[in-house]
Amino acid sequence: MKIVIIGAGFTGIQLAKKLTDEKNDVVLIDNDEDIVRHASNRLDCTVEQADGNSLETLEKVGIGNADALITLTESDEINMITCSLVDSVYPNLLKIARVRNYEYYVNTNEVQKQHADTFSGKHRPLYGIDFMIHPDVVAAQAIVKAVEHGAVTDVVSFGDKFELMALLVEQGSKFDGVALKQLRTLTDKKFLVVYVEKEKGSSLPFGESILRAGDRIGILTDKDSVTDLLKLCGARVDSLRKIALVGAGRIGTIIADNLIEKISRPLLERIFLPGKNKIAQTFAIVDSDKEKCKDASARYPSAKVINGDVTDETLIQEEGLNTFDLVIAATHNHEMNMVISAYLESLGVDKTIALVDRLAFSDIARKLGVEVAVPLRDTVVDSIMSHLRGKNVTGLHTVCNGEFEIVECDLPPTSSFTGKTLKDIASPGEYLMLLVKKVGVDSYELPAGNTVLSAGDHLVLIEKAGNKKILDKFSLS
């Protein structure tokens, strides 16, 4: 694929690196001389110093024969207008824009929902943008999902039935010292080990591998079996009756909107509080900004809003923050989120979730005792990458610090794997088939060796990041 990226900030560089590693033809454009010099030294692709919102510039770098345009400048208006400009001349080009203004994002989605019939045909999407990515929304959704699962792990959901959890094998747990091939003797619950992270590196599972305390494993199972598997790994599954959210900014607001709504819905109470007392006793919001607290009080009358510095020991003692079951640190200061989480855990908070800047800080956060770290920038890159894998790829999730990717895709009629069983196409060590949703069936199933693949089947598989050979084999790229 040929992809033009406008904006060589962190996200632009990370995205360009992933795409060039996969042997795509990438052109990166930025008008800042220092940024361009920095990007040129780091990347094996074409880097141009120019104004990316100029159609003349874009045509010079070959936008006419490109497959996708991605706008990642610091200006939402430039990102949107550039997509609109290019769409007027090249409507068949895929266009993705990062937008940080929440009103732009919400209003665009609302218009397209209200006029779904208009936009469902040949009508171009609003502003010519095929996919609008809002970093805060992507990060907030990841945090909410972690809370729904007790804040013990990172979670990826597949449909209404299956979930992939990253679990730490605790000292003395049922899994400690056991070979993978023996795990099924420990429980009658159906599950699949997807990957294993050890100090020496990550790998796809093989039966002889021995799990040790400190290893992290990816387990795919149905939602009803989650609690049992958490206990087998040694994770504590406690009720989250007292939840505190630090940060009443945009991300905090999106998180609160979702959590307060979900807590109030009986169907989802069991997710938050698996014990008998299933009603959250306290949902507190903490921020040092008086105006944000005033807005939060008006928006969430059922929440306890605290105006003050969460690192102030007097405030912590007076408000009893050290007695909370879960604290979510979601301020705009990502380093402070890690410090806040580690500090509060040292004072007695049971579990913490921290919003961090990038994937590299996730390991640091976990070493500080943070249960779940959500890397803002990398969630954005993953979201964009999922739209660039080809029309048959519908989702992508990075795991194991970027070493592996979970790919969701539809098997096309042109695939040579159509009509074959999984055991016929197995390639140990290269990829692992996790789930299959057969054509005409609404739910996923854990596949077996004799599962036959058909055109249109929806597949979920794990592969080494950037391994285009697998996508080529399935005729997906």
C-alpha positions in Angstrom: 0.0 0.0 0.0 1.0 3.6 -0.5 0.1 5.8 2.4 0.5 9.5 2.9 0.8 10.8 6.5 0.5 14.5 7.3 2.1 15.3 10.7 5.4 13.9 12.0 4.7 14.1 15.7 5.0 11.0 17.9 1.9 9.3 16.5 2.9 10.1 12.9 6.4 8.7 13.4 5.1 5.6 15.3 2.6 4.9 12.6 5.1 5.4 9.8 7.5 3.1 11.5 4.9 0.3 11.7 3.9 0.7 8.1 7.4 0.8 6.7 8.3 -2.3 8.8 5.5 -4.0 6.9 7.1 -2.9 3.6 4.4 -0.3 2.8 5.3 2.8 0.7 5.0 5.6 3.1 5.3 9.4 2.6 5.5 11.5 5.8 4.9 15.3 5.5 5.5 18.1 8.0 6.3 21.8 7.7 8.7 22.0 10.6 12.3 21.7 9.6 13.6 20.2 12.9 10.8 17.7 13.1 11.4 16.6 9.5 15.2 16.2 10.2 14.4 14.1 13.3 11.9 11.9 11.4 14.3 11.4 8.5 17.0 10.1 10.8 14.6 7.6 12.4 12.5 6.3 9.4 13.2 4.4 6.2 10.6 6.3 4.2 10.1 9.5 2.2 9.9 12.5 4.6 9.0 15.8 3.0 9.2 19.3 4.5 6.1 21.0 3.1 2.5 22.1 4.0 0.4 19.0 3.9 -2.8 20.8 3.4 -1.7 21.9 -0.1 -3.2 19.8 -2.9 -0.2 20.8 -5.1 2.2 19.3 -2.5 0.1 16.2 -2.1 0.0 15.6 -5.8 3.7 16.0 -6.1 4.2 13.1 -3.6 1.8 10.9 -5.5 -1.6 11.3 -3.7 -3.2 10.3 -7.0 -2.0 6.7 -6.7 -2.0 6.4 -2.9 -4.3 4.1 -1.0 -4.8 6.1 2.1 -4.3 9.6 3.6 -3.9 10.1 7.3 -3.9 13.6 8.8 -2.3 13.9 12.2 -1.3 17.6 12.6 -1.9 19.5 15.8 -4.8 21.3 14.2 -8.1 19.6 13.9 -9.3 22.1 11.3 -6.3 21.4 9.1 -6.8 17.6 9.5 -10.5 17.9 8.5 -10.1 20.4 5.8 -7.3 18.5 4.2 -9.4 15.3 4.0 -12.3 17.3 2.6 -10.0 18.9 0.0 -8.5 15.6 -1.1 -12.0 13.9 -1.1 -13.3 16.4 -3.6 -10.6 15.3 -6.1 -9.8 11.7 -5.0 -13.1 10.3 -3.5 -11.9 6.7 -3.6 -8.9 7.3 -1.4 -9.3 6.2 2.2 -9.1 9.2 4.6 -8.5 9.1 8.3 -8.3 12.2 10.5 -7.3 12.5 14.1 -9.5 15.0 15.8 -9.0 16.2 19.4 -12.0 18.6 19.6 -14.7 16.5 21.3 -17.5 18.7 19.9 -16.3 18.1 16.3 -16.2 14.4 17.0 -19.6 14.1 18.7 -21.4 16.4 16.2 -20.0 14.5 13.2 -21.1 11.2 14.6 -24.5 12.5 15.5 -25.1 13.9 12.1 -24.2 10.6 10.4 -26.4 8.7 12.9 -29.4 10.9 12.4 -29.0 10.8 8.6 -27.9 7.1 8.4 -30.0 6.5 5.3 -28.3 9.4 3.4 -24.7 8.2 4.3 -25.4 4.4 3.8 -25.4 4.6 0.0 -22.9 6.2 -2.4 -23.0 9.5 -0.5 -19.5 10.5 0.8 -19.0 10.6 4.6 -19.1 14.0 6.3 -16.1 16.2 5.4 -14.9 13.3 3.2 -13.4 11.6 6.3 -13.9 7.8 6.3 -12.7 7.4 9.9 -12.4 10.0 12.5 -10.2 9.1 15.5 -10.5 10.9 18.8 -7.6 9.9 21.2 -9.6 10.6 24.4 -12.5 8.5 23.3 -10.3 5.5 22.4 -8.4 5.7 25.7 -11.5 6.2 27.8 -13.1 3.2 26.3 -10.1 1.1 27.2 -10.2 2.3 30.8 -14.0 1.6 31.1 -13.5 -1.9 29.8 -10.8 -2.6 32.4 -13.0 -1.3 35.2 -15.9 -3.6 34.0 -13.6 -6.6 34.5 -12.5 -5.7 38.0 -9.4 -3.7 37.1 -7.3 -6.8 37.3 -6.2 -7.0 33.6 -6.2 -5.5 30.1 -9.2 -6.9 28.3 -10.2 -7.2 24.6 -13.8 -8.3 24.0 -15.0 -10.3 21.0 -18.8 -10.2 20.6 -21.0 -10.7 23.6 -19.4 -14.0 24.7 -15.5 -14.1 24.6 -12.8 -12.0 26.2 -9.0 -12.0 26.0 -7.3 -11.2 29.3 -3.7 -10.5 30.1 -3.1 -12.2 33.5 -0.1 -12.2 35.8 0.7 -15.7 37.2 1.0 -15.1 41.0 3.4 -16.8 43.3 1.9 -20.1 44.6 -1.2 -19.9 42.3 -2.6 -23.0 40.6 -0.8 -22.0 37.4 2.6 -21.5 39.0 5.0 -24.3 37.9 2.6 -26.0 35.6 3.2 -26.8 31.9 0.7 -25.3 29.4 -0.4 -28.8 28.3 -1.5 -29.6 31.9 -3.6 -26.4 32.5 -6.8 -28.0 31.3 -6.6 -30.6 34.1 -7.0 -27.7 36.6 -10.5 -26.6 35.5 -13.5 -27.7 33.4 -13.8 -24.2 32.0 -13.1 -23.8 28.3 -10.1 -21.5 27.6 -7.2 -20.9 25.2 -3.8 -19.6 26.1 -3.0 -17.1 23.4 0.5 -15.9 24.3 3.1 -16.1 27.1 5.3 -13.2 28.2 8.4 -14.1 30.1 11.4 -12.0 31.1 13.3 -13.4 28.1 10.6 -12.4 25.7 7.1 -13.2 24.4 6.0 -16.2 22.4 3.0 -18.1 21.0 2.1 -21.0 23.3 3.6 -24.5 23.1 2.6 -27.4 25.3 6.0 -28.0 27.0 6.3 -24.4 28.2 6.3 -24.1 32.1 4.6 -21.2 33.6 6.3 -19.4 36.5 5.3 -16.7 38.9 5.8 -13.3 37.3 4.9 -14.6 33.8 2.0 -12.8 32.0 -0.3 -14.9 29.8 -3.1 -14.1 27.5 -6.2 -16.2 28.1 -9.2 -16.3 25.8 -12.4 -17.5 27.4 -16.1 -16.9 27.6 -17.3 -14.2 30.0 -18.9 -16.6 32.5 -15.5 -18.3 33.1 -13.5 -15.1 33.8 -13.7 -15.2 37.6 -12.6 -18.8 37.8 -9.6 -18.3 35.6 -8.6 -15.1 37.5 -8.6 -17.1 40.7 -6.5 -19.9 39.2 -3.8 -17.3 38.2 -3.9 -16.0 41.8 -5.6 -12.7 41.0 -7.9 -11.3 43.8 -11.5 -10.8 42.6 -13.0 -8.2 44.9 -16.1 -6.1 44.7 -15.4 -2.5 43.6 -17.8 -0.7 45.9 -15.8 2.5 46.2 -14.3 3.9 43.0 -12.4 7.2 42.7 -11.7 9.0 39.4 -8.8 11.5 39.5 -9.2 14.0 36.7 -12.4 15.8 35.6 -11.1 16.8 32.2 -12.3 15.4 28.9 -11.1 11.8 29.3 -12.4 11.8 32.9 -15.7 13.0 31.7 -16.0 10.3 29.1 -15.0 7.7 31.7 -17.6 9.0 34.2 -20.3 9.2 31.6 -19.8 5.5 30.9 -19.2 4.2 34.4 -22.0 6.0 36.1 -24.4 4.8 33.4 -23.2 1.2 33.6 -23.2 1.0 37.4 -26.9 2.1 37.3 -27.9 -0.7 34.9 -28.8 -3.9 36.8 -27.6 -6.1 33.9 -24.0 -4.9 34.3 -23.9 -4.7 38.1 -22.4 -8.1 38.4 -19.4 -6.9 36.4 -18.6 -4.2 38.9 -19.6 -6.0 42.0 -19.5 -9.8 41.8 -20.5 -10.2 45.5 -23.9 -10.0 47.1 -24.0 -6.3 47.6 -24.1 -5.1 44.1 -24.8 -1.4 44.4 -21.7 0.9 44.3 -21.6 2.8 47.5 -19.3 5.6 46.4 -18.2 7.1 43.1 -15.9 10.0 43.7 -14.3 12.5 41.3 -11.2 14.4 42.3 -9.7 17.4 40.6 -7.7 20.4 41.7 -9.5 22.7 39.2 -12.6 24.4 40.9 -14.4 25.0 37.6 -14.1 21.4 36.5 -15.3 20.3 39.9 -18.3 22.6 39.6 -19.1 21.2 36.2 -18.7 17.6 37.5 -21.1 18.3 40.4 -23.8 19.6 38.1 -23.3 16.7 35.6 -23.1 13.9 38.2 -25.4 14.7 41.1 -25.0 11.1 42.5 -21.2 11.4 42.6 -19.0 12.7 45.4 -16.9 15.6 43.9 -13.7 16.5 45.7 -11.8 19.7 44.9 -8.2 19.4 45.9 -4.7 17.9 45.3 -4.9 14.1 45.4 -1.3 13.9 46.5 -2.1 15.9 49.7 -1.9 13.4 52.5 -4.4 15.5 54.6 -6.9 15.4 51.8 -6.4 11.7 51.4 -7.0 11.1 55.1 -10.0 13.4 55.4 -11.8 12.0 52.3 -10.7 8.5 53.0 -9.3 8.0 49.5 -6.8 5.4 50.9 -9.8 3.1 51.7 -11.1 3.0 48.1 -11.2 -0.3 46.2 -10.2 1.4 42.9 -8.6 4.7 41.8 -8.5 5.7 38.2 -5.8 8.3 37.4 -6.8 9.9 34.2 -5.4 13.4 34.3 -3.6 15.1 31.4 -0.3 14.6 33.2 0.6 11.0 32.4 3.7 10.8 34.5 1.7 12.1 37.5 -0.9 9.4 36.8 1.7 6.7 37.5 3.0 8.5 40.6 -0.6 9.0 42.0 -1.4 5.4 41.4 1.7 4.0 43.1 1.4 6.5 46.0 -2.2 5.7 46.7 -1.6 1.9 46.5 1.2 2.4 49.1 -1.4 4.0 51.4 -3.9 1.2 51.1 -5.8 1.6 47.8 -6.6 -1.9 46.5 -6.3 -1.4 42.7 -5.3 1.4 40.3 -5.7 2.2 36.6 -3.3 4.8 35.1 -3.6 6.6 31.8 0.0 6.7 30.5 1.6 8.4 27.4 2.9 5.4 25.5 3.4 1.7 25.6 7.0 2.0 27.0 5.5 3.4 30.2 3.1 0.6 30.7 5.9 -1.7 31.9 7.1 1.0 34.3 3.6 1.5 35.6 3.2 -2.2 36.3 6.5 -2.4 38.1 5.2 0.4 40.3 2.3 -1.7 41.2 -0.3 -0.3 38.8 -2.8 -3.1 37.8 -3.7 -1.6 34.4 -1.9 1.0 32.3 -3.6 2.4 29.2 -1.1 3.9 26.7 -2.9 6.9 25.0 -0.7 7.3 21.9 -0.5 3.6 21.1 -4.3 3.1 21.3 -4.5 5.7 18.6 -1.9 4.0 16.4 -3.7 0.7 16.8 -7.0 2.2 15.9 -5.6 3.7 12.7 -3.7 0.5 11.8 -7.0 -1.5 12.0 -8.4 0.6 9.2 -5.3 0.1 7.0 -5.0 -3.7 6.9 -7.4 -3.9 4.0 -11.2 -3.9 3.6 -11.4 -7.4 5.1 -9.6 -6.5 8.4 -12.1 -5.1 10.9 -10.0 -4.7 14.0 -6.5 -4.8 15.4 -5.2 -5.0 18.9 -1.5 -4.8 20.0 -0.3 -7.1 22.8 3.0 -8.0 24.5 4.4 -4.5 24.2 3.8 -4.5 20.5 5.3 -7.9 19.7 2.1 -9.5 18.6 -1.2 -8.4 17.0 -4.7 -9.7 17.4 -6.3 -9.4 14.0 -10.1 -9.5 13.3 -11.0 -10.2 9.7 -13.5 -11.5 7.2 -12.2 -14.4 5.0 -12.6 -13.3 1.4 -13.8 -15.7 -1.4 -10.4 -15.2 -3.1 -8.6 -16.8 -0.1 -6.8 -20.1 -0.9 -7.8 -21.2 2.6 -11.5 -21.3 1.8 -12.9 -24.8 2.2 -9.9 -26.0 4.2 -9.7 -27.2 7.8 -7.6 -25.5 10.4 -5.3 -28.5 10.8 -4.7 -28.3 7.0 -3.5 -24.6 7.2 -1.8 -24.7 10.6 1.5 -23.0 10.9 2.9 -23.4 14.4 4.9 -20.5 15.7 3.6 -18.1 12.9 0.0 -17.6 13.9 -2.7 -19.0 16.0 -6.5 -19.1 15.2 -8.4 -17.9 18.2 -12.1 -17.6 17.2 -14.3 -18.2 14.2 -17.8 -16.8 13.6 -19.4 -18.8 10.8 -21.4 -17.2 8.1 -25.0 -16.7 9.2 -24.1 -17.3 12.9 -24.2 -14.4 15.4 -21.7 -15.8 17.9 -18.0 -16.8 17.9 -16.8 -20.3 18.7 -13.5 -21.7 19.8 -12.3 -23.5 16.7 -11.0 -27.1 16.5 -8.6 -28.7 14.1 -11.4 -30.0 11.9 -13.2 -26.6 11.7 -13.7 -25.8 8.0 -13.3 -22.2 6.8 -15.8 -20.7 4.4 -15.8 -17.4 2.5 -17.3 -14.7 4.7 -16.4 -16.3 8.0 -15.2 -13.8 10.6 -11.9 -14.8 12.1 -9.8 -13.7 15.0 -6.1 -14.7 15.0 -2.8 -13.7 16.6 0.4 -13.1 14.6 3.8 -11.6 15.0 3.4 -7.8 14.6 4.2 -6.7 11.0 4.2 -10.2 9.6 2.4 -9.5 6.3 3.0 -13.0 5.1 0.1 -14.2 7.3 -2.3 -11.6 5.9 -1.1 -12.5 2.4 -1.8 -16.2 3.0 -5.3 -15.4 4.0 -5.6 -12.9 1.0 -6.5 -10.1 3.4 -3.9 -7.5 2.5 
